[in-house]
Amino acid sequence: MTGDWKRRTQLVHTGSRRSQYGEMAEAIFLTQGFAYDTAEAAEARFLAPGEDEFIYARYGNPTVRMFEDRIAAIEGAEDAFATASGMAAVNGALMAPLRAGDRVVAARALFGSCLYILEDILRRFGVTVDLVDGTDLDQWRAAVTPGTKLVFFETVSNPRLEVVDIAAVSAIAHAAGALVVVDNVFATPVFSRAIEQGADVVIYSATKHIDGGGRALGGVICGTRDFIRKTVEPYMKHTGGSMSPFTAWIMLNGMQTLDLRCRAMADSAARLAAALHGHPALSRVIYPGLPDHPQHKLAMAQMGSGGTMVAIEVAAGKEAAFRVLNALDIVKISNNLGDAKSIATHPATTTHQRLPQDQKDRLGITPGLIRLSVGLEDAEDLIADLTAALARA
């Protein structure tokens, strides 16, 4: 039955579990443990828990399981494991399947914390990590050789919005026997078809669009049932990165409006990008929905939308970019994204600050770059706010 439901219906109903009271809203099971009728029942559950049986909140919880079932359904995955944050999801998806001596090939354009896990943590434990230009298929072909254990990339990169060809990179990786793990947060679950396009594992920071209100940290790893329950779950439950029931309840409520929010935000992002395109204070407007974006055709084929994120490059550099940021009224300066409120970020001094200057230069993270997460405000108000702020540049 649920397999026939359209996405918006799934976002409201999939995974629902009702108690004997028949509540309409999803219940929050704020408990760390579960009672057993007999010692024999406890022994049996520890040996092989049933489909809807739970042992300890770090292992699983009814509210968390609702969220996992719902996100897996809309992502087209067999299963999911909910985590305490988006970075806990990245860490779990990478650390759980890898061992000393394994090799990873990853896109170079990644969020700073993702690069830390790859370049510092994984290498510290004997994993070889090679970085490539995610948009260059020839570099992927040259780097992903037989014996590569895993490839990792952001489907839309942070912060310059480069779009990686999921189907093409997945085909290259699978030919070499590698697992394909993608961070899909900029694409959002609404515009994503990553598993259909070849990804094996899809990661989200639920903190972003899934919550949508800037209220809680959370993440999720989606994949096959074997990968989630036999590889990810043992690692996550023993290292303590599980999502709390209260956070899962927040995420479930956020998901009910996820499709409506993301489509409205993407529509406003497209209008904002078009309005700012060619502005004299800007050297560039970066938006996958604009025809001059290098991967515009790929973005339209892969997502069907330009997404909710826009990047602008203030021509006069850091001081001018700061003047623009400080002059904003509606748009708030923060380092989150996917919120109902529009947010502006200066990546070079915040989210990607730790990167060496030569790496920032290679990734195009210039002093004038501003990342915009477009929210649910009226598009005309956002255009007026950015236009007035740019007059200060």
C-alpha positions in Angstrom: 0.0 0.0 0.0 2.6 2.5 1.1 4.6 1.8 -2.1 1.9 3.3 -4.2 1.8 6.6 -2.2 3.1 9.8 -3.7 5.9 11.6 -2.0 3.8 14.1 -0.1 1.7 11.4 1.3 4.7 9.4 2.3 6.1 12.5 4.1 3.0 12.6 6.2 2.2 9.0 6.9 5.0 6.5 6.3 6.4 4.7 9.3 3.7 5.8 11.7 3.4 3.7 14.8 0.3 4.2 17.1 0.0 3.1 20.6 -3.2 1.6 22.1 -4.5 5.2 22.5 -4.7 5.8 18.7 -3.0 9.2 18.8 -2.9 11.2 15.6 0.4 12.9 16.2 3.5 10.8 16.3 4.2 9.8 19.9 7.5 10.7 21.6 8.8 7.6 23.5 11.1 9.4 25.9 12.7 6.3 27.4 16.2 5.0 27.5 15.2 1.4 28.2 12.4 -1.2 27.7 10.9 -3.7 30.2 10.5 -7.4 29.5 7.7 -9.7 30.9 10.2 -12.4 31.8 14.0 -13.1 31.9 13.4 -15.5 29.0 11.8 -12.7 27.0 14.8 -10.5 27.6 17.2 -13.2 26.5 15.2 -13.8 23.4 15.1 -10.1 22.4 18.9 -9.7 22.9 19.5 -12.8 20.8 17.2 -11.7 17.9 14.9 -8.6 18.4 11.7 -8.7 16.4 10.6 -6.1 13.8 9.1 -3.8 16.4 11.0 -4.8 19.5 13.5 -2.5 21.2 16.3 -3.0 23.7 17.9 0.3 24.5 17.5 3.8 23.0 21.1 3.9 21.8 20.2 0.8 19.7 16.7 2.0 18.6 13.5 3.6 19.7 9.9 3.6 18.3 10.0 7.4 17.6 13.4 7.2 15.9 12.3 4.1 13.9 9.4 6.1 12.6 11.8 8.7 11.3 14.1 6.1 9.8 11.3 4.4 8.0 9.9 7.6 6.6 13.2 9.0 5.3 14.1 5.6 3.8 10.8 5.4 2.0 11.1 8.8 0.3 14.8 8.2 -0.5 14.1 4.8 -2.1 16.3 3.0 0.3 15.7 -0.3 2.1 16.6 1.1 5.5 18.1 4.0 7.4 19.9 4.7 10.7 19.2 8.1 12.4 22.2 9.8 14.0 22.9 12.6 16.5 24.1 15.1 13.8 24.9 15.3 10.1 28.6 14.8 10.9 27.8 11.7 13.0 26.2 10.4 9.8 29.2 11.2 7.7 31.5 9.7 10.3 29.4 6.5 10.7 29.0 5.9 6.9 32.7 6.2 6.3 34.2 4.7 9.5 31.9 1.7 9.8 32.9 -0.1 6.5 36.5 1.0 6.3 39.6 -0.7 7.8 43.3 0.0 7.9 44.8 -0.5 4.4 41.6 0.4 2.6 41.5 3.1 -0.1 39.0 6.0 -0.5 38.6 8.3 -3.5 36.7 11.5 -2.7 35.8 14.7 -4.4 38.0 17.6 -3.3 35.1 20.1 -2.9 33.7 19.1 0.5 32.5 20.7 3.7 35.4 21.4 6.1 34.4 18.8 8.7 34.1 16.1 6.0 37.6 16.9 4.8 38.8 16.6 8.4 37.4 13.1 8.7 39.0 12.1 5.4 42.3 13.8 5.7 42.9 13.6 9.4 40.9 10.8 11.0 40.8 8.2 8.3 44.5 8.7 7.3 45.4 8.5 11.0 43.9 4.9 11.1 45.7 3.7 8.0 43.2 4.5 5.3 44.6 5.9 2.0 42.6 8.9 0.8 42.9 10.5 -2.7 41.1 13.6 -3.7 39.9 14.5 -7.2 37.9 17.2 -8.9 34.4 15.9 -8.5 33.2 17.3 -11.8 36.0 15.7 -13.9 35.0 12.2 -14.9 38.5 11.6 -16.3 40.0 12.2 -12.8 37.5 9.7 -11.3 38.4 7.1 -14.0 42.1 7.5 -13.3 41.8 7.4 -9.5 39.2 4.7 -8.9 41.2 1.6 -9.6 40.4 -2.0 -8.6 40.9 -2.3 -4.9 39.3 1.0 -4.1 36.9 0.4 -1.2 34.7 3.5 -1.3 34.1 6.7 -3.1 32.6 9.8 -1.4 31.3 13.1 -2.7 28.7 15.8 -2.1 26.2 15.6 -5.0 26.1 19.4 -4.9 29.2 20.8 -3.4 29.5 23.2 -0.4 29.9 26.1 -1.0 30.3 26.7 -4.8 27.4 24.4 -5.8 29.3 22.2 -8.2 27.1 19.3 -9.4 28.7 15.8 -9.5 27.3 13.3 -12.0 26.0 10.6 -9.7 25.2 8.0 -12.4 28.6 8.4 -14.1 30.7 8.3 -11.0 28.7 5.4 -9.6 29.3 3.4 -12.8 33.0 4.1 -12.5 33.1 3.1 -8.8 31.0 -0.1 -9.2 33.2 -1.2 -12.1 36.1 -1.2 -9.6 34.0 -2.8 -6.9 33.8 0.3 -4.7 30.9 1.4 -2.5 29.4 4.8 -3.5 28.6 7.1 -0.5 27.1 10.5 -1.2 26.3 13.5 1.0 23.1 14.8 -0.5 22.2 17.7 1.8 22.2 20.4 -0.8 20.1 18.4 -3.2 17.5 17.7 -0.4 15.4 14.6 -0.2 12.8 16.4 -2.3 15.0 16.8 -5.4 17.1 13.7 -4.8 17.1 10.5 -6.8 20.6 9.5 -5.8 19.9 5.8 -5.1 18.0 5.4 -8.4 21.0 7.1 -10.1 23.5 4.6 -8.6 24.5 5.7 -5.1 24.7 2.9 -2.5 24.6 5.0 0.6 23.0 8.5 1.0 23.7 10.8 3.9 21.7 13.8 5.1 22.2 16.4 7.8 18.7 16.4 9.1 19.6 19.6 10.8 19.1 21.4 7.5 16.0 21.1 5.3 14.5 18.1 7.1 14.0 20.0 10.3 13.6 23.2 8.4 13.2 25.4 11.5 16.8 25.5 12.9 15.7 23.6 16.1 17.8 20.5 16.4 20.9 18.6 15.3 20.3 15.3 13.5 21.5 13.2 10.6 20.6 10.0 8.8 22.4 7.3 6.8 20.2 5.5 4.1 21.2 2.3 2.3 20.5 -1.4 1.9 19.2 -3.2 4.9 22.3 -5.3 5.1 24.6 -2.2 5.1 22.5 -0.3 7.7 21.9 -3.2 10.1 25.0 -5.2 9.8 27.6 -2.5 9.1 26.3 0.9 10.3 24.2 -0.1 13.3 26.9 -2.1 15.2 29.3 0.8 14.8 26.8 3.6 15.7 25.2 1.9 18.7 28.5 1.0 20.3 30.1 4.5 19.7 27.0 6.4 20.8 26.0 8.5 17.8 22.3 7.7 17.7 19.5 10.2 17.4 17.4 11.1 20.4 13.7 10.4 20.4 12.8 14.1 20.9 15.0 15.0 17.9 13.3 12.3 15.8 9.9 13.7 16.7 11.0 17.2 15.6 12.3 15.7 12.3 9.1 13.8 11.7 7.1 17.0 12.1 9.5 18.8 9.8 9.1 16.2 7.1 5.3 16.8 6.8 6.0 20.1 5.1 9.4 19.2 3.5 8.2 18.9 -0.1 6.2 22.2 0.1 9.0 24.1 1.8 11.8 22.9 -0.5 9.9 23.6 -3.7 8.9 27.1 -2.5 12.5 27.8 -1.4 13.9 26.6 -4.7 11.5 28.8 -6.6 12.6 31.8 -4.6 16.3 30.9 -5.1 15.8 30.8 -8.8 14.1 34.2 -8.8 16.8 35.7 -6.5 19.7 34.3 -8.7 18.1 35.6 -11.8 17.6 39.1 -10.2 21.2 39.3 -9.0 22.7 37.9 -12.2 24.8 40.6 -13.9 24.7 42.9 -10.9 27.7 45.3 -11.2 28.9 44.6 -7.6 29.2 40.9 -8.3 31.8 39.0 -10.4 29.6 35.9 -10.4 26.2 34.5 -9.4 26.5 30.7 -8.9 23.2 28.8 -9.2 22.7 25.4 -10.9 19.4 26.6 -12.2 21.0 29.4 -14.3 21.9 28.5 -17.9 25.5 29.7 -17.4 26.2 27.3 -14.5 28.8 24.8 -15.8 26.7 21.8 -14.8 23.3 23.3 -15.5 22.1 20.5 -17.8 23.3 17.9 -15.4 21.5 19.6 -12.5 18.3 19.7 -14.4 18.5 16.1 -15.4 19.7 14.9 -12.0 17.5 17.0 -9.7 15.0 18.7 -11.9 15.7 22.0 -10.0 18.4 24.4 -9.2 17.9 23.8 -5.5 17.6 26.1 -2.5 21.2 27.5 -2.4 22.7 30.4 -4.2 26.3 31.6 -4.1 27.4 35.1 -5.0 30.9 36.5 -5.4 31.4 40.1 -4.4 33.9 41.6 -6.8 35.7 43.8 -4.4 36.7 41.1 -1.9 36.3 40.4 1.8 35.8 43.9 3.1 33.1 44.5 0.5 31.5 41.1 1.2 31.4 42.0 4.9 29.7 45.3 4.2 27.1 43.4 2.2 26.6 40.9 5.0 26.3 43.6 7.7 23.8 45.6 5.6 21.3 42.7 5.3 18.1 43.1 7.1 15.9 40.0 6.4 18.7 37.6 5.6 20.5 36.6 8.8 24.3 35.9 9.1 24.7 32.3 10.3 26.4 29.1 9.2 23.4 26.8 9.0 21.3 26.2 5.8 18.0 24.8 4.8 16.1 26.9 7.3 12.8 28.6 6.8 14.7 31.8 7.5 17.2 32.9 4.7 20.8 32.7 5.8 24.0 34.2 4.5 27.4 32.7 5.2 31.0 33.8 4.4 32.7 30.4 3.9 36.3 31.6 3.8 36.1 32.9 7.4 33.6 30.4 8.8 32.7 26.9 7.5 35.9 26.5 5.4 38.2 28.7 7.6 40.5 25.8 8.5 41.4 25.0 4.9 44.9 26.2 3.9 44.8 29.1 1.5 46.1 27.1 -1.5 43.2 24.7 -1.0 40.7 27.6 -0.7 42.1 28.9 -4.0 41.8 25.6 -5.7 38.2 25.2 -4.5 37.3 28.8 -5.5 36.5 29.8 -2.0 37.4 33.5 -2.5 37.3 36.3 0.0 34.3 37.7 -1.8 32.2 34.5 -1.8 28.9 34.5 0.1 26.7 31.4 0.4 23.0 32.1 0.5 20.4 29.6 1.9 17.1 30.8 0.6 14.2 30.5 3.0 10.5 30.9 2.9 10.3 34.7 2.9 8.7 36.5 -0.1 11.1 36.4 -3.0 10.6 40.1 -3.8 11.5 41.0 -0.2 14.7 38.9 -0.5 15.6 40.5 -3.8 15.1 44.0 -2.3 17.2 43.1 0.8 20.1 41.7 -1.3 20.0 44.6 -3.8 20.0 47.2 -1.0 22.9 45.4 0.7 24.9 45.2 -2.5 24.7 48.9 -2.9 27.1 49.0 0.1 29.7 46.9 -1.7 
